[in-house]
Amino acid sequence: MNDPWSYLLSSLASVISLVVFLGILVWIVRICAADARRRGKSPFLVTLLVFVSFPMGLLLWLLFRPEPLNGGGQSFRLNDHRVQ
């Protein structure tokens, strides 16, 4: 049975899935590029690594990324966030 509605709905579901996947990938790449800048590495190369070899590139970046240039900034202190 070649129902035109089922073809339309399956095509629409495929397009929506692709858009959601690409949106999540772009979001992850932007976070990795900002993280690379903070750590003094080339955002272009990190973006290329993560985008071309996703998800293995993301795992590699998370495993082998260097320490931030400024020592990680201020460490988290719970007393700064407690309600008085």
C-alpha positions as CSV (number, residue, x, y, z in Angstrom):
1,M,0.0,0.0,0.0
2,N,1.6,3.2,-1.1
3,D,-0.2,5.7,1.1
4,P,0.9,9.2,0.3
5,W,0.4,10.3,3.9
6,S,2.7,7.6,5.3
7,Y,5.4,8.7,2.8
8,L,5.0,12.3,3.8
9,L,5.1,11.6,7.5
10,S,8.2,9.4,7.3
11,S,9.9,12.0,5.2
12,L,9.0,14.7,7.7
13,A,10.2,12.5,10.6
14,S,13.5,12.0,8.7
15,V,14.0,15.7,8.1
16,I,13.2,16.6,11.7
17,S,15.6,14.0,13.0
18,L,18.4,15.3,10.7
19,V,17.8,18.9,11.8
20,V,17.8,17.9,15.5
21,F,21.0,15.9,15.1
22,L,22.8,18.7,13.2
23,G,21.6,21.3,15.8
24,I,23.0,19.2,18.6
25,L,26.3,18.7,16.6
26,V,26.6,22.5,16.0
27,W,26.0,23.2,19.7
28,I,28.7,20.7,20.7
29,V,31.1,22.1,18.2
30,R,30.6,25.6,19.5
31,I,31.2,24.5,23.1
32,C,34.4,22.7,22.1
33,A,35.6,25.8,20.2
34,A,35.0,28.0,23.2
35,D,36.8,25.5,25.4
36,A,39.7,25.4,23.0
37,R,40.1,29.2,23.1
38,R,40.0,29.1,26.9
39,R,42.8,26.4,26.8
40,G,45.0,28.2,24.3
41,K,44.4,25.8,21.4
42,S,43.3,26.5,17.9
43,P,39.4,26.5,17.8
44,F,39.5,25.7,14.1
45,L,41.5,22.5,14.6
46,V,39.4,21.4,17.5
47,T,36.2,22.1,15.6
48,L,37.6,20.2,12.6
49,L,38.5,17.2,14.9
50,V,35.1,17.2,16.6
51,F,33.0,17.8,13.5
52,V,34.8,15.4,11.0
53,S,35.2,12.5,13.4
54,F,32.1,12.9,15.6
55,P,31.7,11.3,18.2
56,M,35.2,9.9,18.4
57,G,36.7,13.4,18.0
58,L,34.7,14.7,20.9
59,L,35.9,11.9,23.1
60,L,39.5,12.5,22.0
61,W,39.2,16.2,22.8
62,L,37.6,15.6,26.2
63,L,40.3,13.0,27.1
64,F,43.4,14.9,25.8
65,R,42.6,18.6,26.3
66,P,45.2,20.6,28.2
67,E,44.7,22.6,31.3
68,P,43.2,26.1,30.9
69,L,45.7,29.0,30.5
70,N,44.7,30.8,33.6
71,G,44.8,27.7,35.8
72,G,41.0,27.1,35.5
73,G,39.9,30.3,37.0
74,Q,38.4,30.5,40.4
75,S,37.5,27.2,41.9
76,F,34.0,26.4,43.1
77,R,33.3,27.3,46.7
78,L,30.0,26.2,48.1
79,N,29.9,29.0,50.7
80,D,29.7,31.6,47.8
81,H,26.4,30.0,46.7
82,R,24.6,29.4,50.0
83,V,21.5,31.3,50.8
84,Q,21.9,33.5,53.9
